């Protein structure tokens, strides 16, 4: 499949998913876990006056991160490739919508200047990108020196390529069914999503070690992998649904300006 066709299929999937995913975000915003999410993010916040901190929310979807961060007083810019997701996000933001900057944009080709944002946040985005290494390059490019990147993701659909993971995934589905819970997988277009997952590269790779290695090459310092963050931020239903695919956090601080300039000069002389 040509890459343009794959990107169109990804956009089509998330367009069709926008209504249901928006409802999930609204439930999160009305629930008890959003303060935990905010706390986790703020633990890594750069030491800058709150009202001056600029945050980029990549793949905002229906706006969860953008809304809770704007509520907390930060300057927020939100992007998503899918127009319908942005419409839902603006609606969900209510009176905060005018305080947030919204852009329809490809996470792998950002239209922002270098060194623009103090922090970048993203959730469940990297795994379904065609060129996640290119995306990381772009994210680090627009991050200010000493800025912080927080990427929350999981090894989504890795069970398509690993028999042990497949068995664990099936056990999750059986447990959800036996408890009479809503199944986050079977209530979506599984066939369409699995077709996409088979073509994007990160479905094949056990993460987050891959992320660490990429970020080390991109002026990343103090790279921290938290593979238990799911225990803090997920509600019980999420833990049951996704027990075999726990969410991790990749936290990366960009090199300070002096080190960034030294690395640039070294690269130029190589």
N, C-alpha and C positions, 0 to 999 in steps of 0.2 A: 504494500500500500504506500502511495506517495505521501510524503510528510504533510503536504497541504491538506490532503484528504484525512489524515489522522487527526490533525488539529481541528478540522471541521467536525469530525465525529466526537472529539472530546468536548468541543463547544456545544454541540447538539445534545450530548448526554446531560451536561450540567444545566443547560437551558430547560430541559424536560424535568430535571431534578429540583429546579429552583423553588417551586411551591412547597414541596415536602421538606426540603432542607431548611427553608425559611421557618417552617413550623418548629423544627428541631431547635433552631437558634432562639426563637421566641420562648420556648420552654426553658432553655438554658438561662435566658435573661430573667425569667420569672422564678427560677429555682434558687437553690442554695449554693451552687458551685461557682457562680460567676465571681464572687469575692475571692475565692481561692485562686481562680485563674489570674485575677488582677494582682494578687499577692505574689504569685510565682513570677509574673512578669516584672513587678516592681523590685523584687529581690536582685534583679540584674540591671536595673535602670542606671544609666550613666549619671555621674555626680554633677548634674547641671540643674539650674533652677527649673522647677516643674513647668512653669508657663513658657519657658524657652525651648523645651525639649520637643523635637520634631520626630514623629514616629511614622513609619511606612508600614501599612498592613497589606501584605502581598497575598492575593487570592482571598480577598475579604469574604467572598460568598455573600450570605445575607447580612453580614456586617457585625458579627459578634464581637471580635476584638476591637474594631473601630468604635463601637458604641460604648463598651466598658471603659476604654481608654479616654475617649472624649468626655465621658461623665466625670472621670477623675481629673480633668483639667489639662490634658496634654493636647498639643497640636497634632492632629491626625490626618494623614493622607491615605486613602484606600484605593487599591486597584483590583480589578478582576477582568478576566478576558471575556466573561459572559455578560452581555448587556442585561439579561433578565435578572441575574444575580444582583447587579448593581441597583436595579429598580427595587428589588425586595429590600436591599440593604438601606436605601434611602428612606423607604417607607417605614422600616423597622426602627430607624434612628429617630423618627418623630421630630421634635423640636431641635435635636442635635444635628439634623441633616445639613443645615446651613453652616455649621461649624467645621464639618469634615469636608476635605477636598476629595472628590470622587473622579476616578479616571478609568476608562476602559482601556486596558493595556495588557500586553503579553509579559508575563513574569520573566521571560527569557530575553527580552529586548526592552529594557526600561528607557523611557524618554525623560529621564532626569539627569541633571548635571552631576559630575563627580562630587563626592563628599557633601551630600545634601542632608542626610538624616542622622540623627543621634542614635536611633534604634530602628531595627526592622523586626517585625514579627510575622510569622506565617504558621498556618495549621493545616495539615492534610493536603498539601499542595505539591510538594517536591516529587512525591512518588508517581504522580501521573503527568509528569512533564517529559517531553521528547528529549530534551537536552538539559538535564538537571545540573550538569557541570557548568554549562554556559549560564544557567540561571544563577548559580552561586557566584560566578564571576561578576555578573551584573549587580547582584545584591551587595557584594563587598565593594564594588566600584562606587555605588551611590551612598555607602555608609561613610560617615565622617571618621577620620583617625580617632582611635580610642572609642569608637561607637560599638554598639552591641547588636548582634544578630541572634534572635531566638527562633529556632525552627522546631515546631512540634509535628511529629509524623510517626508513622509506624510501617511495618513491613506488610502493607496492605497487598493482598492477593499473591503473596509469596507461596501460598498453599497450592497455586496452580503449577508450581515447579518443584515441589518437595512433598514426598509421600507422607512423611511424618507430620508436616504442617497440615497437610490435607486431612489427616485423621483427627488432629486437634481441632481444626476448623469444623469438621462434621460433628465432633463432640459438643462444640459450642452451640451448633444449631439444634442438636437434640436436647441440650439443657434448656435452651430458650423455650423450645416447644413444650417440654415437660413442666415448665414453670408457668406456662400460659402467658409468656411475655411477648411484646412486640419484637419481631426479628428485623434488625436493621439491614440485613442483607437481602432476605427473600422479599422484602417490601420495596425493593428497588428493581431496576431493569438489570438483572444479573448478567444476562446474555450480552448486553451492550457493554457493560463495564468490564466483563472478563475479556471481551474481544480487544478492548483498549489495553487492558493490563498485560495481555500477552505481547503487545508491541512496544510498550514503553520500557526503558532499560532497568529501572529500579525494582520492578516486580521480581526480577531474577536475582537480585543481590541482597545478601543479608546485611542489614544496616543496624546501627549507625556508624560502624567503623569506616565505611566508605566515605561518609560525610566528613569525618575527622581528617582523613587523608587529603580530600579535595581542599578543605579550608586551610590546612597547613600550607598549601601551595599558594594561597591567595592572601598573604599577609595576615593570616589569622593567628592570634596568640591567645593563650589562656582558654583553649578549647575544652569545654566540659560536656561530657555525655551523661545525661541523667536518664537511665533506663527504667527508673521506678516512678517517674513523674505521674504516670497514669494512676497510681495509687492515691495521689492527692487530688487530681483534677477531674477524674471520671466519677460519675454517679454510679450507683449499684447496677442499673440496667446496662450501662456501657461496659462495666466490668464483666457482666455475664455474657453479653453479646460478643465481646472481643477478647475474651480471656486468652486465646491463643495468639493474639496479635497486639501485644501491649504497646501503648504509645511511649515514645521516648522524646527527650528534648536535647537538641544540639544548641549549646550556648557558645558563641564565639565573639571575642573582642578583637576588633581590627587593630593592627599595629599603630602606635602613636605616630605623629607626623614625622618625627626625626627618623624613626625606623623605616617608615614607608618610603621616605625620600632616599634613604640609603639603599633599600632594596630595588627601587626604580633605577638608580644609577648603576647598580651592579648588573641588572638585567640589560641595560643599554650597552654596557661594556662587554657583555658575554658574546 
